[in-house]
């Protein structure tokens, strides 16, 4: 089993407290999958600066394969972060070398060997999703909170496992999940913060409560949930068990500062 994270990566930098860590939806995801014992890779780009070296060292330490993590002259992407209580607040994004990122033919050929590919709205590979699926890779797509963006409906037909984030369990999100499922994914799953998580398979809704823990920083909660959920999928868990494993994985992350 091989899983690749393709696209956006960055370093989150907090001024108060003065902390930083390498991250990105796909980065957090593959680090968790690697810790689960799954073979993982990252296909992206970093700068030839200290933040790029931090990303490379961190992924090496987590046993994530990085032969297609390019080093390019310039700055690694950063996001300036703040904490509002224990909830993270995204500030300015400085894209650096990520601004002009695109896959090479060699990258696309390399990805042919992967069972699953994880990406998101900022991965800059949306137009390649049909190609990945023709190569028999299953697509894990993290839409985050952007369920209302118009491009979501054009992306969903090329996705196998769709993940969203929303604030509560209500009729609006259920109707959205039904429509999203009709567009093609095998499963549509929504994390609901302290209200748990919800998944829809085209027939039934499945609900899982959030674990009660002492929250330090919510950063990485969604990414770790997706990792736990997908570990369940690849090991043949039923949907309820996947939700439970996602919640369990996320509950461990939010008790510490870093997203993994």
DRENPA-3360 file (N, C-alpha, C; in nm, 2 decimals, always signed):
BEGIN
1 = XXXXXXXX = +0.08/-0.12/+0.00/+0.00/+0.00/+0.00/+0.09/+0.12/+0.00 ~ +0.06/+0.21/-0.10/+0.14/+0.33/-0.11/+0.05/+0.46/-0.12 ~ +0.08/+0.56/-0.04/+0.01/+0.68/-0.04/+0.10/+0.80/-0.06 ~ +0.06/+0.89/-0.15/+0.13/+1.02/-0.17/+0.05/+1.14/-0.14 ~ +0.11/+1.24/-0.08/+0.06/+1.37/-0.06/+0.11/+1.46/-0.17 ~ +0.03/+1.52/-0.25/+0.07/+1.60/-0.36/+0.02/+1.74/-0.35 ~ +0.12/+1.84/-0.36/+0.08/+1.98/-0.36/+0.14/+2.06/-0.25 ~ +0.05/+2.14/-0.19/+0.09/+2.24/-0.10/+0.16/+2.19/+0.03;
9 = XXXXXXXX = +0.26/+2.26/+0.07/+0.33/+2.25/+0.20/+0.38/+2.38/+0.24 ~ +0.40/+2.40/+0.37/+0.44/+2.53/+0.42/+0.50/+2.51/+0.56 ~ +0.55/+2.62/+0.62/+0.59/+2.62/+0.76/+0.50/+2.72/+0.83 ~ +0.43/+2.68/+0.94/+0.35/+2.77/+1.02/+0.44/+2.84/+1.12 ~ +0.42/+2.97/+1.13/+0.51/+3.05/+1.22/+0.42/+3.13/+1.31 ~ +0.44/+3.11/+1.44/+0.36/+3.18/+1.54/+0.46/+3.29/+1.60 ~ +0.41/+3.41/+1.62/+0.49/+3.51/+1.69/+0.47/+3.50/+1.84 ~ +0.35/+3.46/+1.88/+0.32/+3.45/+2.02/+0.23/+3.33/+2.05;
17 = XXXXXXXX = +0.28/+3.22/+2.10/+0.42/+3.20/+2.14/+0.51/+3.18/+2.01 ~ +0.64/+3.20/+2.03/+0.74/+3.19/+1.92/+0.76/+3.04/+1.89 ~ +0.68/+2.99/+1.80/+0.69/+2.85/+1.77/+0.67/+2.83/+1.62 ~ +0.72/+2.73/+1.56/+0.70/+2.70/+1.42/+0.71/+2.55/+1.40 ~ +0.65/+2.50/+1.29/+0.66/+2.36/+1.25/+0.63/+2.35/+1.10 ~ +0.68/+2.25/+1.03/+0.65/+2.22/+0.89/+0.51/+2.15/+0.89 ~ +0.43/+2.19/+0.79/+0.30/+2.14/+0.78/+0.24/+2.15/+0.64 ~ +0.11/+2.16/+0.64/+0.03/+2.15/+0.51/-0.06/+2.03/+0.53;
25 = XXXXXXXX = -0.18/+2.04/+0.47/-0.28/+1.93/+0.49/-0.22/+1.79/+0.46 ~ -0.15/+1.79/+0.34/-0.09/+1.66/+0.30/+0.02/+1.62/+0.38 ~ +0.10/+1.71/+0.43/+0.22/+1.68/+0.51/+0.17/+1.62/+0.64 ~ +0.08/+1.68/+0.71/+0.02/+1.63/+0.83/-0.03/+1.49/+0.81 ~ -0.11/+1.47/+0.70/-0.17/+1.35/+0.67/-0.07/+1.23/+0.65 ~ +0.04/+1.26/+0.57/+0.13/+1.15/+0.54/+0.22/+1.12/+0.66 ~ +0.24/+1.22/+0.75/+0.32/+1.19/+0.87/+0.24/+1.09/+0.96 ~ +0.11/+1.11/+0.97/+0.03/+1.02/+1.05/+0.03/+0.88/+0.98;
33 = XXXXXXXX = +0.01/+0.88/+0.85/+0.00/+0.75/+0.78/+0.13/+0.67/+0.80 ~ +0.25/+0.75/+0.79/+0.37/+0.68/+0.81/+0.39/+0.62/+0.95 ~ +0.34/+0.70/+1.05/+0.34/+0.65/+1.18/+0.25/+0.52/+1.20 ~ +0.15/+0.51/+1.12/+0.06/+0.39/+1.12/+0.13/+0.27/+1.05 ~ +0.25/+0.30/+0.98/+0.32/+0.19/+0.91/+0.29/+0.18/+0.77 ~ +0.23/+0.29/+0.71/+0.20/+0.29/+0.57/+0.31/+0.35/+0.49 ~ +0.34/+0.30/+0.37/+0.45/+0.36/+0.29/+0.40/+0.49/+0.23 ~ +0.47/+0.60/+0.25/+0.42/+0.73/+0.21/+0.53/+0.81/+0.14;
41 = XXXXXXXX = +0.48/+0.91/+0.05/+0.57/+1.00/-0.02/+0.51/+1.14/-0.03 ~ +0.59/+1.24/-0.05/+0.55/+1.37/-0.07/+0.60/+1.42/-0.21 ~ +0.51/+1.47/-0.29/+0.55/+1.53/-0.42/+0.51/+1.68/-0.41 ~ +0.61/+1.76/-0.40/+0.59/+1.91/-0.38/+0.72/+1.98/-0.41 ~ +0.73/+2.10/-0.35/+0.85/+2.18/-0.37/+0.88/+2.26/-0.24 ~ +1.01/+2.28/-0.20/+1.05/+2.37/-0.10/+1.16/+2.46/-0.15 ~ +1.18/+2.56/-0.07/+1.29/+2.65/-0.11/+1.43/+2.60/-0.05 ~ +1.53/+2.67/-0.10/+1.67/+2.63/-0.05/+1.71/+2.71/+0.07;
49 = XXXXXXXX = +1.61/+2.73/+0.16/+1.63/+2.81/+0.28/+1.62/+2.72/+0.41 ~ +1.63/+2.78/+0.52/+1.62/+2.70/+0.65/+1.49/+2.63/+0.67 ~ +1.38/+2.69/+0.62/+1.25/+2.63/+0.63/+1.24/+2.50/+0.54 ~ +1.30/+2.51/+0.43/+1.30/+2.40/+0.34/+1.38/+2.28/+0.40 ~ +1.49/+2.32/+0.46/+1.57/+2.21/+0.53/+1.50/+2.15/+0.65 ~ +1.42/+2.24/+0.72/+1.34/+2.19/+0.83/+1.23/+2.09/+0.78 ~ +1.17/+2.12/+0.67/+1.07/+2.03/+0.61/+1.13/+1.90/+0.57 ~ +1.25/+1.90/+0.50/+1.32/+1.78/+0.46/+1.36/+1.70/+0.58;
57 = XXXXXXXX = +1.42/+1.76/+0.68/+1.46/+1.68/+0.79/+1.34/+1.62/+0.87 ~ +1.23/+1.70/+0.88/+1.12/+1.64/+0.95/+1.06/+1.52/+0.88 ~ +1.05/+1.53/+0.75/+0.99/+1.42/+0.67/+1.09/+1.30/+0.67 ~ +1.22/+1.32/+0.67/+1.31/+1.21/+0.68/+1.30/+1.14/+0.81 ~ +1.29/+1.22/+0.92/+1.27/+1.17/+1.05/+1.14/+1.08/+1.07 ~ +1.04/+1.12/+0.99/+0.91/+1.04/+0.99/+0.91/+0.93/+0.89 ~ +1.02/+0.91/+0.82/+1.03/+0.80/+0.72/+0.93/+0.82/+0.61 ~ +0.91/+0.94/+0.57/+0.83/+0.98/+0.45/+0.93/+0.99/+0.33;
65 = XXXXXXXX = +0.90/+0.92/+0.22/+0.99/+0.92/+0.11/+0.98/+1.06/+0.03 ~ +1.09/+1.12/+0.00/+1.09/+1.26/-0.06/+1.17/+1.27/-0.19 ~ +1.18/+1.16/-0.26/+1.26/+1.18/-0.39/+1.20/+1.28/-0.49 ~ +1.07/+1.31/-0.47/+1.00/+1.40/-0.56/+0.96/+1.53/-0.49 ~ +1.03/+1.56/-0.38/+1.01/+1.68/-0.31/+1.13/+1.77/-0.36 ~ +1.10/+1.86/-0.46/+1.20/+1.94/-0.52/+1.25/+2.05/-0.43 ~ +1.38/+2.08/-0.44/+1.44/+2.19/-0.38/+1.47/+2.30/-0.48 ~ +1.41/+2.41/-0.47/+1.41/+2.52/-0.57/+1.47/+2.65/-0.50;
73 = XXXXXXXX = +1.55/+2.72/-0.58/+1.61/+2.84/-0.53/+1.49/+2.94/-0.49 ~ +1.49/+2.99/-0.37/+1.39/+3.08/-0.32/+1.34/+3.04/-0.18 ~ +1.22/+3.09/-0.15/+1.17/+3.07/-0.01/+1.07/+2.97/+0.00 ~ +1.07/+2.88/+0.10/+0.97/+2.79/+0.13/+0.84/+2.87/+0.17 ~ +0.72/+2.82/+0.14/+0.60/+2.88/+0.17/+0.59/+2.89/+0.33 ~ +0.53/+3.00/+0.38/+0.50/+3.01/+0.52/+0.36/+3.07/+0.54 ~ +0.30/+3.04/+0.65/+0.18/+3.10/+0.70/+0.20/+3.16/+0.83 ~ +0.17/+3.29/+0.85/+0.18/+3.35/+0.98/+0.06/+3.32/+1.06;
81 = XXXXXXXX = +0.08/+3.25/+1.18/-0.03/+3.20/+1.26/-0.05/+3.28/+1.39 ~ -0.17/+3.27/+1.44/-0.20/+3.32/+1.57/-0.29/+3.22/+1.65 ~ -0.29/+3.23/+1.78/-0.38/+3.15/+1.86/-0.49/+3.24/+1.92 ~ -0.61/+3.19/+1.90/-0.72/+3.26/+1.97/-0.77/+3.16/+2.08 ~ -0.73/+3.17/+2.20/-0.75/+3.07/+2.30/-0.67/+2.95/+2.26 ~ -0.74/+2.84/+2.23/-0.67/+2.72/+2.18/-0.71/+2.69/+2.04 ~ -0.76/+2.78/+1.97/-0.80/+2.77/+1.83/-0.70/+2.84/+1.74 ~ -0.65/+2.78/+1.64/-0.55/+2.85/+1.55/-0.62/+2.94/+1.45;
89 = XXXXXXXX = -0.56/+3.05/+1.42/-0.61/+3.15/+1.33/-0.50/+3.17/+1.22 ~ -0.54/+3.14/+1.09/-0.45/+3.15/+0.98/-0.44/+3.30/+0.94 ~ -0.32/+3.35/+0.93/-0.29/+3.48/+0.89/-0.24/+3.49/+0.75 ~ -0.14/+3.57/+0.72/-0.08/+3.59/+0.59/-0.01/+3.47/+0.54 ~ -0.04/+3.43/+0.41/+0.03/+3.33/+0.34/+0.13/+3.39/+0.25 ~ +0.26/+3.35/+0.26/+0.36/+3.39/+0.17/+0.40/+3.27/+0.09 ~ +0.36/+3.26/-0.03/+0.37/+3.13/-0.11/+0.51/+3.09/-0.14 ~ +0.60/+3.19/-0.17/+0.74/+3.15/-0.20/+0.74/+3.06/-0.33;
97 = XXXXXXXX = +0.82/+2.95/-0.32/+0.83/+2.87/-0.44/+0.71/+2.79/-0.47 ~ +0.61/+2.78/-0.38/+0.49/+2.71/-0.41/+0.40/+2.79/-0.51 ~ +0.43/+2.92/-0.53/+0.34/+3.00/-0.62/+0.34/+2.94/-0.76 ~ +0.45/+2.90/-0.81/+0.45/+2.85/-0.95/+0.47/+2.70/-0.96 ~ +0.43/+2.63/-0.85/+0.45/+2.48/-0.85/+0.35/+2.41/-0.95 ~ +0.41/+2.32/-1.02/+0.33/+2.23/-1.10/+0.41/+2.09/-1.11 ~ +0.33/+1.99/-1.14/+0.40/+1.86/-1.16/+0.47/+1.85/-1.29 ~ +0.58/+1.78/-1.28/+0.66/+1.75/-1.41/+0.61/+1.62/-1.46;
105 = XXXXXXXX = +0.65/+1.58/-1.58/+0.61/+1.45/-1.64/+0.67/+1.34/-1.56 ~ +0.79/+1.37/-1.50/+0.85/+1.26/-1.41/+0.77/+1.24/-1.28 ~ +0.72/+1.35/-1.23/+0.63/+1.34/-1.11/+0.51/+1.26/-1.14 ~ +0.44/+1.29/-1.26/+0.32/+1.21/-1.29/+0.35/+1.07/-1.31 ~ +0.46/+1.04/-1.38/+0.50/+0.90/-1.40/+0.53/+0.83/-1.26 ~ +0.59/+0.90/-1.17/+0.62/+0.84/-1.04/+0.49/+0.81/-0.97 ~ +0.39/+0.89/-0.98/+0.27/+0.87/-0.91/+0.18/+0.76/-0.96 ~ +0.22/+0.71/-1.07/+0.14/+0.59/-1.13/+0.15/+0.47/-1.03;
113 = XXXXXXXX = +0.25/+0.46/-0.95/+0.26/+0.35/-0.86/+0.19/+0.36/-0.73 ~ +0.10/+0.46/-0.71/+0.04/+0.48/-0.58/-0.10/+0.44/-0.58 ~ -0.14/+0.38/-0.47/-0.28/+0.33/-0.45/-0.37/+0.45/-0.42 ~ -0.32/+0.55/-0.34/-0.40/+0.66/-0.30/-0.32/+0.79/-0.32 ~ -0.38/+0.90/-0.36/-0.32/+1.03/-0.37/-0.41/+1.13/-0.29 ~ -0.34/+1.20/-0.20/-0.41/+1.30/-0.12/-0.37/+1.44/-0.17 ~ -0.47/+1.53/-0.19/-0.45/+1.66/-0.22/-0.56/+1.75/-0.17 ~ -0.56/+1.88/-0.21/-0.66/+1.98/-0.16/-0.67/+2.09/-0.26;
121 = XXXXXXXX = -0.75/+2.19/-0.22/-0.78/+2.30/-0.32/-0.66/+2.38/-0.35 ~ -0.56/+2.37/-0.27/-0.44/+2.46/-0.29/-0.32/+2.37/-0.34 ~ -0.35/+2.25/-0.38/-0.24/+2.16/-0.43/-0.20/+2.18/-0.57 ~ -0.27/+2.26/-0.65/-0.24/+2.30/-0.78/-0.23/+2.18/-0.88 ~ -0.31/+2.07/-0.85/-0.31/+1.95/-0.93/-0.45/+1.91/-0.97 ~ -0.55/+2.00/-0.95/-0.69/+1.96/-0.97/-0.71/+1.91/-1.11 ~ -0.65/+1.98/-1.21/-0.67/+1.94/-1.35/-0.61/+1.80/-1.38 ~ -0.53/+1.75/-1.29/-0.47/+1.61/-1.31/-0.54/+1.50/-1.24;
129 = XXXXXXXX = -0.65/+1.53/-1.17/-0.72/+1.43/-1.10/-0.77/+1.32/-1.19 ~ -0.83/+1.35/-1.31/-0.87/+1.24/-1.40/-0.75/+1.15/-1.44 ~ -0.64/+1.22/-1.46/-0.52/+1.14/-1.50/-0.48/+1.04/-1.39 ~ -0.48/+1.09/-1.26/-0.44/+1.00/-1.15/-0.54/+0.88/-1.14 ~ -0.67/+0.91/-1.16/-0.76/+0.80/-1.15/-0.75/+0.70/-1.27 ~ -0.72/+0.75/-1.39/-0.70/+0.66/-1.50/-0.58/+0.57/-1.47 ~ -0.49/+0.62/-1.39/-0.37/+0.54/-1.35/-0.40/+0.45/-1.23 ~ -0.53/+0.44/-1.19/-0.59/+0.36/-1.09/-0.55/+0.40/-0.95;
137 = XXXXXXXX = -0.52/+0.52/-0.93/-0.50/+0.58/-0.80/-0.64/+0.63/-0.75 ~ -0.66/+0.61/-0.62/-0.78/+0.66/-0.56/-0.75/+0.80/-0.50 ~ -0.85/+0.89/-0.51/-0.82/+1.03/-0.47/-0.88/+1.06/-0.34 ~ -0.80/+1.11/-0.24/-0.84/+1.16/-0.11/-0.84/+1.31/-0.12 ~ -0.95/+1.38/-0.11/-0.95/+1.52/-0.13/-1.00/+1.59/-0.01 ~ -0.92/+1.69/+0.04/-0.95/+1.76/+0.16/-1.00/+1.90/+0.12 ~ -1.13/+1.92/+0.12/-1.20/+2.05/+0.09/-1.20/+2.15/+0.20 ~ -1.16/+2.10/+0.32/-1.16/+2.19/+0.44/-1.30/+2.25/+0.46;
145 = XXXXXXXX = -1.31/+2.38/+0.48/-1.43/+2.45/+0.51/-1.50/+2.51/+0.38 ~ -1.44/+2.48/+0.26/-1.48/+2.54/+0.14/-1.59/+2.47/+0.06 ~ -1.69/+2.42/+0.13/-1.79/+2.35/+0.06/-1.88/+2.43/-0.03 ~ -1.88/+2.56/-0.01/-1.96/+2.65/-0.09/-1.89/+2.70/-0.22 ~ -1.76/+2.67/-0.23/-1.69/+2.72/-0.35/-1.75/+2.66/-0.48 ~ -1.77/+2.73/-0.58/-1.83/+2.68/-0.70/-1.75/+2.56/-0.77 ~ -1.62/+2.56/-0.75/-1.54/+2.46/-0.82/-1.56/+2.32/-0.75 ~ -1.61/+2.32/-0.63/-1.63/+2.19/-0.56/-1.71/+2.09/-0.64;
153 = XXXXXXXX = -1.82/+2.14/-0.71/-1.90/+2.04/-0.78/-1.83/+1.99/-0.91 ~ -1.73/+2.06/-0.96/-1.66/+2.01/-1.07/-1.54/+1.92/-1.03 ~ -1.50/+1.93/-0.91/-1.40/+1.84/-0.86/-1.45/+1.71/-0.81 ~ -1.56/+1.71/-0.74/-1.62/+1.59/-0.68/-1.63/+1.46/-0.77 ~ -1.66/+1.48/-0.90/-1.67/+1.36/-0.98/-1.54/+1.29/-1.00 ~ -1.43/+1.35/-0.96/-1.29/+1.29/-0.98/-1.23/+1.25/-0.84 ~ -1.32/+1.24/-0.74/-1.27/+1.21/-0.61/-1.34/+1.09/-0.55 ~ -1.26/+1.01/-0.48/-1.31/+0.88/-0.42/-1.35/+0.91/-0.27;
161 = XXXXXXXX = -1.27/+0.98/-0.20/-1.30/+1.01/-0.06/-1.29/+1.16/-0.04 ~ -1.41/+1.22/-0.01/-1.42/+1.36/+0.00/-1.44/+1.40/+0.15 ~ -1.36/+1.50/+0.19/-1.36/+1.54/+0.33/-1.39/+1.69/+0.34 ~ -1.48/+1.73/+0.43/-1.51/+1.87/+0.45/-1.51/+1.90/+0.60 ~ -1.51/+2.02/+0.63/-1.52/+2.07/+0.77/-1.63/+2.17/+0.78 ~ -1.71/+2.15/+0.89/-1.83/+2.23/+0.91/-1.86/+2.24/+1.06 ~ -1.94/+2.34/+1.10/-1.95/+2.37/+1.25/-2.04/+2.29/+1.33 ~ -2.15/+2.23/+1.26/-2.25/+2.16/+1.34/-2.32/+2.06/+1.25;
169 = XXXXXXXX = -2.40/+1.98/+1.31/-2.48/+1.88/+1.24/-2.62/+1.94/+1.22 ~ -2.65/+1.97/+1.10/-2.78/+2.03/+1.07/-2.83/+1.98/+0.93 ~ -2.95/+2.02/+0.90/-3.01/+1.98/+0.77/-2.93/+2.03/+0.65 ~ -2.87/+2.15/+0.66/-2.80/+2.20/+0.55/-2.68/+2.11/+0.51 ~ -2.61/+2.07/+0.61/-2.49/+1.99/+0.58/-2.53/+1.85/+0.53 ~ -2.64/+1.79/+0.58/-2.69/+1.66/+0.53/-2.73/+1.67/+0.39 ~ -2.80/+1.78/+0.35/-2.84/+1.79/+0.21/-2.72/+1.81/+0.12 ~ -2.62/+1.89/+0.17/-2.50/+1.91/+0.09/-2.43/+1.77/+0.07;
177 = XXXXXXXX = -2.42/+1.69/+0.17/-2.35/+1.56/+0.16/-2.42/+1.47/+0.07 ~ -2.55/+1.47/+0.06/-2.63/+1.39/-0.03/-2.60/+1.43/-0.17 ~ -2.59/+1.56/-0.20/-2.56/+1.61/-0.33/-2.42/+1.58/-0.37 ~ -2.33/+1.60/-0.28/-2.19/+1.57/-0.30/-2.17/+1.42/-0.34 ~ -2.24/+1.33/-0.27/-2.22/+1.19/-0.29/-2.28/+1.15/-0.43 ~ -2.39/+1.22/-0.47/-2.44/+1.19/-0.61/-2.35/+1.23/-0.72 ~ -2.25/+1.32/-0.69/-2.16/+1.36/-0.79/-2.04/+1.26/-0.81 ~ -2.03/+1.16/-0.72/-1.93/+1.06/-0.75/-1.85/+0.99/-0.64;
185 = XXXXXXXX = -1.81/+1.06/-0.53/-1.73/+1.00/-0.43/-1.79/+0.87/-0.37 ~ -1.70/+0.78/-0.32/-1.75/+0.66/-0.25/-1.81/+0.70/-0.12 ~ -1.74/+0.79/-0.05/-1.78/+0.84/+0.08/-1.76/+0.99/+0.09 ~ -1.86/+1.05/+0.16/-1.84/+1.20/+0.19/-1.84/+1.21/+0.34 ~ -1.74/+1.27/+0.39/-1.72/+1.28/+0.54/-1.70/+1.42/+0.58 ~ -1.76/+1.46/+0.69/-1.75/+1.60/+0.74/-1.71/+1.59/+0.89 ~ -1.60/+1.67/+0.92/-1.57/+1.68/+1.06/-1.64/+1.80/+1.11 ~ -1.69/+1.79/+1.24/-1.78/+1.89/+1.29/-1.72/+1.95/+1.42;
193 = XXXXXXXX = -1.59/+1.95/+1.43/-1.53/+2.01/+1.55/-1.57/+1.94/+1.68 ~ -1.61/+2.01/+1.78/-1.65/+1.95/+1.90/-1.78/+1.88/+1.89 ~ -1.85/+1.89/+1.78/-1.97/+1.82/+1.75/-1.95/+1.68/+1.69 ~ -1.83/+1.64/+1.67/-1.80/+1.51/+1.62/-1.77/+1.50/+1.47 ~ -1.82/+1.40/+1.41/-1.80/+1.38/+1.26/-1.92/+1.30/+1.20 ~ -1.93/+1.31/+1.07/-2.05/+1.26/+1.00/-2.00/+1.21/+0.87 ~ -2.05/+1.09/+0.83/-2.01/+1.03/+0.70/-2.14/+0.98/+0.63 ~ -2.14/+0.98/+0.50/-2.25/+0.94/+0.42/-2.20/+0.85/+0.30;
201 = XXXXXXXX = -2.27/+0.74/+0.29/-2.23/+0.64/+0.18/-2.33/+0.63/+0.07 ~ -2.42/+0.72/+0.06/-2.53/+0.71/-0.04/-2.65/+0.65/+0.01 ~ -2.65/+0.58/+0.12/-2.77/+0.52/+0.18/-2.79/+0.56/+0.32 ~ -2.68/+0.56/+0.40/-2.69/+0.59/+0.54/-2.60/+0.70/+0.59 ~ -2.64/+0.77/+0.69/-2.55/+0.86/+0.76/-2.49/+0.79/+0.88 ~ -2.37/+0.82/+0.91/-2.30/+0.76/+1.03/-2.24/+0.87/+1.11 ~ -2.27/+0.87/+1.24/-2.23/+0.98/+1.33/-2.13/+0.93/+1.44 ~ -2.03/+1.01/+1.47/-1.93/+0.97/+1.57/-1.91/+1.10/+1.66;
209 = XXXXXXXX = -1.92/+1.08/+1.79/-1.89/+1.19/+1.88/-1.75/+1.22/+1.89 ~ -1.72/+1.35/+1.92/-1.58/+1.39/+1.94/-1.53/+1.34/+2.08 ~ -1.40/+1.30/+2.09/-1.35/+1.26/+2.21/-1.33/+1.38/+2.31 ~ -1.35/+1.36/+2.43/-1.34/+1.47/+2.53/-1.20/+1.47/+2.58 ~ -1.12/+1.57/+2.54/-0.98/+1.59/+2.58/-0.95/+1.73/+2.61 ~ -0.84/+1.75/+2.67/-0.79/+1.89/+2.70/-0.73/+1.95/+2.58 ~ -0.79/+2.05/+2.51/-0.74/+2.10/+2.39/-0.63/+2.20/+2.41 ~ -0.52/+2.18/+2.34/-0.41/+2.28/+2.34/-0.41/+2.36/+2.22;
217 = XXXXXXXX = -0.42/+2.30/+2.10/-0.42/+2.37/+1.97/-0.50/+2.28/+1.87 ~ -0.60/+2.34/+1.81/-0.68/+2.26/+1.71/-0.61/+2.24/+1.58 ~ -0.50/+2.30/+1.56/-0.43/+2.28/+1.43/-0.40/+2.13/+1.40 ~ -0.43/+2.09/+1.28/-0.40/+1.95/+1.25/-0.51/+1.85/+1.28 ~ -0.62/+1.90/+1.35/-0.73/+1.81/+1.39/-0.79/+1.74/+1.27 ~ -0.82/+1.82/+1.16/-0.89/+1.76/+1.04/-0.79/+1.67/+0.97 ~ -0.67/+1.71/+0.95/-0.57/+1.62/+0.88/-0.55/+1.49/+0.95 ~ -0.54/+1.50/+1.09/-0.52/+1.37/+1.16/-0.64/+1.29/+1.16;
225 = XXXXXXXX = -0.76/+1.35/+1.16/-0.89/+1.27/+1.15/-0.89/+1.20/+1.01 ~ -0.85/+1.27/+0.91/-0.85/+1.20/+0.77/-0.76/+1.09/+0.77 ~ -0.64/+1.10/+0.83/-0.54/+0.99/+0.84/-0.60/+0.87/+0.91 ~ -0.66/+0.90/+1.03/-0.72/+0.79/+1.10/-0.83/+0.72/+1.03 ~ -0.91/+0.80/+0.96/-1.03/+0.75/+0.89/-0.97/+0.66/+0.77 ~ -0.88/+0.72/+0.69/-0.83/+0.64/+0.58/-0.75/+0.52/+0.62 ~ -0.68/+0.52/+0.73/-0.62/+0.40/+0.78/-0.72/+0.29/+0.80 ~ -0.84/+0.33/+0.85/-0.95/+0.24/+0.86/-1.00/+0.18/+0.73;
233 = XXXXXXXX = -1.01/+0.27/+0.63/-1.06/+0.23/+0.49/-0.96/+0.13/+0.43 ~ -0.83/+0.15/+0.44/-0.74/+0.06/+0.37/-0.72/-0.07/+0.45 ~ -0.77/-0.07/+0.57/-0.77/-0.20/+0.65/-0.90/-0.26/+0.66 ~ -1.00/-0.22/+0.58/-1.13/-0.29/+0.57/-1.22/-0.26/+0.68 ~ -1.20/-0.15/+0.76/-1.30/-0.11/+0.86/-1.43/-0.07/+0.80 ~ -1.54/-0.09/+0.88/-1.67/-0.03/+0.83/-1.67/+0.12/+0.85 ~ -1.77/+0.19/+0.80/-1.77/+0.33/+0.81/-1.77/+0.38/+0.95 ~ -1.84/+0.32/+1.04/-1.85/+0.37/+1.18/-1.71/+0.35/+1.25;
241 = XXXXXXXX = -1.64/+0.24/+1.22/-1.51/+0.21/+1.27/-1.41/+0.31/+1.22 ~ -1.43/+0.35/+1.09/-1.34/+0.46/+1.03/-1.36/+0.59/+1.10 ~ -1.48/+0.63/+1.13/-1.51/+0.75/+1.20/-1.45/+0.75/+1.34 ~ -1.46/+0.63/+1.41/-1.41/+0.62/+1.54/-1.26/+0.63/+1.54 ~ -1.19/+0.57/+1.44/-1.05/+0.58/+1.44/-1.00/+0.72/+1.40 ~ -1.08/+0.79/+1.32/-1.04/+0.93/+1.29/-1.05/+1.01/+1.41 ~ -1.16/+1.00/+1.49/-1.18/+1.08/+1.61/-1.07/+1.05/+1.71 ~ -1.03/+0.92/+1.72/-0.93/+0.88/+1.81/-0.79/+0.94/+1.78;
249 = XXXXXXXX = -0.76/+0.94/+1.65/-0.64/+1.00/+1.60/-0.63/+1.15/+1.62 ~ -0.74/+1.22/+1.59/-0.75/+1.37/+1.61/-0.75/+1.41/+1.76 ~ -0.81/+1.32/+1.84/-0.81/+1.36/+1.98/-0.67/+1.36/+2.04 ~ -0.58/+1.29/+1.99/-0.44/+1.29/+2.04/-0.36/+1.41/+1.99 ~ -0.39/+1.46/+1.87/-0.32/+1.57/+1.82/-0.36/+1.70/+1.89 ~ -0.49/+1.72/+1.92/-0.53/+1.85/+1.97/-0.49/+1.87/+2.12 ~ -0.42/+1.77/+2.18/-0.37/+1.79/+2.31/-0.23/+1.84/+2.32 ~ -0.17/+1.87/+2.20/-0.04/+1.92/+2.19/-0.03/+2.03/+2.09;
257 = XXXX = +0.08/+2.10/+2.08/+0.09/+2.22/+2.00/+0.10/+2.19/+1.85 ~ +0.18/+2.09/+1.82/+0.21/+2.06/+1.68/+0.10/+1.97/+1.62 ~ +0.09/+1.97/+1.48/-0.03/+1.90/+1.42/-0.01/+1.75/+1.40 ~ +0.09/+1.69/+1.46/+0.11/+1.54/+1.45/+0.20/+1.49/+1.56;
% end
